[in-house]
Amino acid sequence: MGELRFVRMGFGAEAVEYQEAWDEQRRVHAARFADEVPDTVLLLEHPPVYTAGRRTQDNERPLDGTPVIDVDRGGKITWHGPGQLVGYPIQQLPRPVDVVAHVRRLEEALIRVCAEFGVETSRVEGRSGVWVLGDPVEQRPSIGGLSLDFDPRLQDEEFDPRMNGPEYAPSNAGQRREDRKIAAIGIRVAKGVTMHGFALNVNPDNRWFDRIIPCGIRDAGVASLAAELGRDVTIAEVLPVVERHLKDVLEHADLKPREIEKATA
């Protein structure tokens, strides 16, 4: 592919409202489809906002009626806000588009970013995004003074961490030494051009995630670079590293259309 263009839309006091960023995504998407601009990555911070992908269920939204913006990406509900670096790669891919390969490339770039900062991350089978893996179940501390045999999340499919105190909160998954997501990914592809993208938790207040079921996952939580490293990490510190690894992974990708199995007679 050709050279990747980065557009830094706004951070900190100049954080970009979600609707404004969404409008800009659609504008750049149309321009990319028309070959008027190169592949482009919009980078920014959002003010606090919950967004819900197409597969979000009603029982995963905030219990108190906090507003949620429904969007046209894949995936479920998540939060964006201060301390989180959001990237929207708008990239033209060969058709039929291999969506999974695109997600894997974004994951690879973010895994490299985390490694550069000294945080070991991985993928989790069946779950998109980038994860800090927890301890084996049998080595994790007990929850609420109960043994793991009585952990309600293992027995009750309807268990709701939003209603059961901080010991089950997604933001405390690191203290429980559970798997925790440090970067979420949700995309849409229209006319062979990608939209939406990733959110890397740099130094956010992860308690915002406690009001929802992040990405619809009840048995894991969320992480951040700052929490994993035990020190302050800024968006300004992470931004050039993200750009460098995205550029390396996306510009050097061997883009191929999705293989379609032909029916046999």
N, C-alpha and C positions, 0 to 999 in steps of 0.2 A: 504494500500500500504506500501512498505518498506521505508527505510530511504531516505530522499531527499539529494542529493549532490549539493553543490553550488560551482561554479567555477567563481572567479573574474578575468575576462579577461584583463581589463585595463581601467583606468580612467585618466582624466586630460591630462597631457602631454603624457600619454600612451594610449589615446583613440584608439579604435580599428576601422580600416577601415571597411566599411560595407561589402565589398566582403570577407574580411578575416573572419569576424564573420559568414557570410553566409556559407562559406566553412566549418567552424568548426561546425556549426549547423548540416550540412549534415553528417559530419564525426561521430559526437556523435549520431545522429539519427540512422545511420546504426548500430553503436555499441549497441545502446539500443534495437533495433529490434532483434539483434542477442543475446541479454541477456549478453553482455560482460561488460556492465556498468549499474549502477542503474539509476533511474530517476534523471535527472540533470537539474539544472537551470544555464544558462550562464548569468552573470551580467556584464554590461559594459557601457561605454559612447562611442558614435560615434563622429567623426568629422562631421561638417555640411553636411547633405545629405538629399535629397528628395527621398522617395520610394513610389511606386504606386502599390497597390493591384490590383487584377484581375478586379474589378468593376470600376476602375477609368475611367472617361470620359475625352476626350481631353480638354474640356472647364473648367476643374478643375486644370489643370497644370499651371506652371508659364507662364506668358504672354511673358516674355523676352527670352524664350528658354533655361532657366537654366536646366542643365542636371537632369534627373530623372531616377532612377534605377527601372525598372519594376520587381516585385517579385511575387512569387507564393503563397502568403498568401491571405486570404480573405480581404475584406474591400477596402478602396480607398486610396487616396494620403495623405501622412503625412510628417512631417519633423523630423529628429533626429539630435541631436547635443549637444554641451557642456551645462551642467546644467540639462541634462535629463538622468534619470536612466533607462536603457533599460534592460529588462529581457526576456530571451528565455527559457521557461520551455520545456524540452524534456522528455515527460512522456508517458509511455505505459498505454493505457486505454483499458477496455474491449470492444470488438466489438459486434454489430455495435456501433461505438463511439457516445456518446452523446456530440456533439460539444457545444451545448448551455450550458449544465451543466459545462463543462470545463471553458467556458468564465465566467460564473457566479462565479465560485470559484476564478478565478483571480480577478474579480471585488471585491469580498468580502474581499480578502486579502488586496487589495489596499485601500478600504474604511476604513478598520481598521488602516492601516498605517496613512492615513490622519487624522483620529480621534485622534490618539495618539499625533499628532502634533497640534491638536486643530482646524482642518479644517473639518467642517461638509460637507460630500459629500453624493451622492446618485446615483441611476441609473435613467435613463430616458427611458421610454418605447419606444421600437423601435429603440433605439440608444445604441450601445455597449459602453463600457468604463465607467469611473467614472467621475461624474459631480458635480460641485458646482452650485446649483440651484440659479437662479436669482429671482428678485422680480416679482410679478404678472405684466402683461403687462401694466395695467392701472396705476401702481405706478412707472414705469420707467421714467427717465428723457427724454425729447424730444431730438431728434437727429437733429443737424444742425439748431436749432431754429424752426423746424417744429413739429407740433403735431404728435402723433403716427398715426393719421388718414392718414397722408401723407407719412408715412414711406414707401419708394418704395419697400422694401423687402416684405411687406405685400400685395402689389398690382401687382408686376412685377415678374413673374416666372423666367425671364431671368436676373434679377438684378445681377450685378457682383461687389462684394465688393472690388475686386482687383483694380478697376478703379474709385473708388468714394471717395477716401480720407480717412484719419485716423478715421473720425467719424464712419465709417462702418467697420473698420479693426477688424479681429478676436482678435488681441492682446489687443484691448481696450474694450472687452466685459464686463470686471469687472467694468469699469467706467460707462458703460451703464446699469449696474446691470442686465445683461442678463445671461441665462444659459451659462456655460463655462466648457469645458472639461479639466480636470486636468490629466487624464490618458487615453491613447488610447490603444485599444486591437485589434489585428489582428492575426489570427492563421491559420495554415494549419495542417491537419492530413493525414498522409500517413502510410499505413500498421499498423494502430492502434496506431501510435506514433505521438505525437504533435510536432510542430515546430513553430517558430516565437513566439509572445507573447505580451508583454506590454511595454509601454513607459510612465514613470511617470515624469511629469514636476516638477522638484525640484526648479531650479533657472536659467532657460534658458532665452535667449533673444527671447521672444515670437513674436517679429516682423518678424522672419523668416516665421511664418505661414501666414503673410499678403500677400505673393506672390502666395499663392495657395488657393484653397477652401478646408480647412482642413476636411478630411474624407467626402468630398462632401456636407458638411452642410453649408448652406448660412445664416441661421438665428440664429446662436449662435457663440461662440468664444472659446478661450483657456484660461487656467488659470495656475498658478503655486503655489506651497506651499509658496514660498518667497513672491509673490505678495499678496496672500490672507492673510498672516500673517503680512505683512509689515515689515519684517526683513530678514536678510540674512539666508539662509538655505543651507547647503552644501551636496554634494553627500555622503561624509564620515559620516555625521550625520544621513542620511536617510538609508544608506545601511544595517546596522545590523537590523534595524526595519523592513525593507522589508523582509529580510531573515527570521526573526522570525515569521512574520505573514504568509508568504508563507509556511513555514514549518508546522505551526500549521494547516492551512486550507488544504493544499494538503496531508499531511501525515495522517490526521484524516478523510479524505473524504471517504464516503461510495460509492465507485465506482460501478456504475451499467451500463450495456449496454443500449443503446437507445431502448425504447419500440417501436415495430413496430406493427401498427394496422393490424390485419388480415382482409382480405376482407370477407364480409359475402355473402353468396349465395342469 
